[in-house]
Amino acid sequence: MENVALITGGSGGIGFEIAQLFAKDKINVVLVARSLNKLQKAKQLIENQFGVKVYILDTDLSVLEGLDGIKNLCSKNNLRVEYLVNNAGFGDYGALVDRSIEKYREMIGLNISILTELTYYFAKKMVSNGSGKILNVASVAGIQPVPNLAVYAASKAYVISFTEALHKELEQTGVAATVLSPGVTETGFMERADMASAQIYRSGVMKADAVAKAGYNGMMKGKLQVIPGFKHKLMGLLSGMTPSSQMRLTISAYIMKKAK
């Protein structure tokens, strides 16, 4: 079988940057995303630049049919997923009652349900094979509750807790699970989440390639948690040290308020 790296949300942003890092190390990749046009452009760029094989699948991962598409692609092409990167996800900025419940339903399906399904499906195979690495992309928003990103932050808290527990369960199996928790990053996420008016967006963002490199290196080393950037590491540390839940919420609400 052909060993590959499977990356969801791989047509742009952090996912695309991680795909290039795999390709640079001569590892063939499978890119999964919604837009066929973006996937085709990513495939052409990576294959031309790095000389590796790129498989693409355009599908909606917020529903379980997306998982079936991935299974069929791997089976049809005799692919063994040695590296799994669950990067696909999105947020939605604003007060809970002012936003769309349909969008929240889709968000939970993508950020939580399909991530869990993919991890379960491929982790079982990895354990059976005695090798493999998993990188689940969370967010520093998952470290504490975040007003105006309530559902998104809660979904990423799940990813952090889930991946850390899995990391422990996989000890002695030859498989490692790592969680990447970036802060605000220069990707299409901010536009889709409607966060142009958020104050945190004005305070500076990290480059997607820097975040991807930190996550990739951490995954390859089998680390438990990766938080790129000194500012975000400090935020994570302070959140864990702040004893009062009300104080954490007050600080978080201030950071996430709309800019004037």
N, C-alpha and C positions, 0 to 999 in steps of 0.2 A: 504494500500500500504506500501511497505518497503522503508524506508528512506535510501538513500545512498549518498556517496560522489563520484562524477564523476571527474576523473583526466585524462586529456590528456597528452601524453608523460609520462605515469605513470610507465613504465617498468624500468626506471633508473634515475640517477641524482636527481635533485630537486623534480621531480614528484614522484619518488619512496619514497623518504624521507618523503614527505608530506603524502603519502598514509599510511606509517607506523604510523605517528602521529594520523591520523584518526583512524586507527586500534587500537592503544593504548587506545584511548578513546571509544573503542567498537562501532565504526561506520563502517558499511559495505561499501565496496568500489567497484567502477567500474574502471578498468584500461584500457586505450585505447592507443595503440601504433602500430607501423608497425610490429615489430618482434614477432611472435607467441612464439618462443622459449624463448625469454626474458620475455614475459608476463607470460608464464607458470611457469617459475622459480620464478618470483615475487609473483605470486599467492600462490605457495606452501610455500614459506618462510613466507609470511604474515599470511596465514591461520594457519600454524603450530605454529608460535610464538605468535599470538594474539587471535586465536580462533574466528575470524570473517569470514564472507562470502566475497569472492572476485570474482567478475565477470570480465571477460576479453574479449576484442574485438581487433582483429588485423585488421587494416584497414588503408588506406591512407587518412589522413585528409587534404591533400593539394587540394583535390577535393571534391565536394559537396556530392558525393556518400558516403563519410565517415560519414557525418551527418545522412544520412538515416540509416546507420548501427547502429548508436548510438540510434536513435529513435526506431528502431525495437527491439534492445536489451532491452531497458527500458520497452517498451510495452509488449513484450513477457514475461518478468519476473515480471511485475507489480511493477516497481521501480519508486519511486519518488525522483528526484534529489534535495536534500535539500542543498547540497554544490556542487558548480561547480568550478573546478580549471582548467583554460585554461593555461596549461604549455607548450604544444607542440610548437616547433618553432626551427628555425635554422638560422645561419648566413653564410656569405661567405666573406672571407678576401681578399682584393686586390682592385686595381683600377677598376672602373666600366667597362671600355672598355676592360679590360683584362680577365674578367670572363664570365660566360655563361648566356645568357638571359633566357634560359630554366630554369636554376636554380633560377634566380630571379623571374620568373613567379611562380614557385613552392613555393618559399619563401613567396611571397605576398599572395598566396592562403592559406598557413598555418598560417602565422603570423598575417594576417589581416582578410581575408574573413571568414575562418571557425571559428575563435575566435568570430567574430561579429555574425555569424549565431547561434552558440551555445549559446552565451550570450542572444541573442534575444529570442530564443526558450525557454530556461529554465527560463529566468527572467520573462517572461509572466506567466509561471506556478507558479513561486515563489510568484509573486505579487498576483495572484489569491488565493494562499494558505495563504498569509499573513506572510510568513516566508521564509528565505533562505539566503545564503551567496555566494558571487562570488569572486574568486581571479583570477585576470588576471596577468600573469607574463610578465612584460616588461623588461627593462634593463636601467642601468644608461646611456647607449649609446643613449637612446631615449630622454635624457634631452637636447641634442644639436646635431647639425650635426657632423658626424664623417667620415672624409676622410678614405678611404680603407674599410669602412663598411657602405657606403652611403645608400644602400637600406635597410639593416638590421636596422640601426639606425632610418631611416625614418619610418619603419614599427613599431618600438617600440615607437616612438613618437606618432604614431596613437593610440597605445594601452593605453598609459598614458592619452592622451587627452580624448579618448573615455571613459575610465573607470572613470576618475574624473568627467566628465559630468554626467555619469550614476549614480555615487554615489549621486550626488545632486538630480537627478530626482527621485531616489528611497527613498528619505527621507519621513518618515511617512507611509511607506508601509510595514514595518517589514522585508524588504530585504536590504542588504548592499553589496556594491561593493568596493573591495580593489584592488589597483595595487601594485604589488611587483616589485621593480626595483633593482635587484642585479648587482654587478659588476662582474669581472672575477671570475668564480666559477669552481671548480674542477669537471667537468662533461664531457660527450662525446661531448659537444658543441664545445669545442676548436678544437678537432680533425676534426669534420665534417666541421667546418668553415675554416680549413686549416690555423690556427692561430699560429702554433708552432714557426713561425719566427717573430711574432709580439713582439715588445719591451714590451708592456704592460703585456704579458704573463710571462715575466721574473721578473716582479715586485711583484710577489706574488699573490696567488689566495685564495679565501675563500672556506671552506668546504661546500659541498652540504647540509649536515645535519644542519649546522648553519643557512644557508640561508632559508632552509625549515622551521625551527623552528620560525624564525622571521616572515616569511610570514604567517604561520599557526596561530600564536598568533595574528598577526595584523588582519587577516581575522575574527577570532573568536570575536575580540573586535569591529569589524566594522570600522576599521580605513580607512582613505582615501588612504594614501600613506605609503609604507614601503620601506626604503632603508637600507639594512643590512650593517653593518660595518662602523666604524668612517671615514675611508678614503673616502668611497663612499658617505657618507652623506656630507662630506666637499666638494667633487667634485661637487655634486649637488648644494650646497649653492653657491660656487664660480661661477659656470656657470650662475646662476641666477643673480649674482651681477656684472658680467663683462659686461660693457655697449657696448663694441665694438664687433660686429659680426666677424670682421676680426681677432681680437685678440683671440676670442674663437676658431675659426677655426685653427689658428696657433698653439695654445696649443694642441688642439685635434689631429692635424696632427702629432705633435711631439710625443705625447703619443702613437699613433697608427702606427708609422713607423716601418719598419722592423729592427730587432735588428742586430747589426753588429757582 
